[in-house]
């Protein structure tokens, strides 16, 4: 498996829950009854290889942001690599 670089970044989507609770991350759905799932755990965050897809997910929630991962160190922060 490759890792993200500045020329080939990966992306994740997050939103601010509350100022005290911090960010929560878009995660893979656990079934059709729960099509959109947010988690406070970075290790469960879904990573996207395509900016267009990350932006489409971000647009589901107006308060969400796209985070760019551009190095192996960034990837480790999300429990991969």
Number of C-alpha atoms within 10 A of each C-alpha: 3 7 17 19 13 10 8 13 17 22 20 26 26 25 20 15 15 9 7 7 9 11 18 21 26 24 22 16 13 10 9 7 7 9 10 14 14 19 17 18 14 17 16 16 21 19 21 19 14 13 16 11 13 22 17 12 20 19 14 10 12 9 11 20 18 19 16 18 23 17 16 14 13 17 17 12 12 17 12 11 13
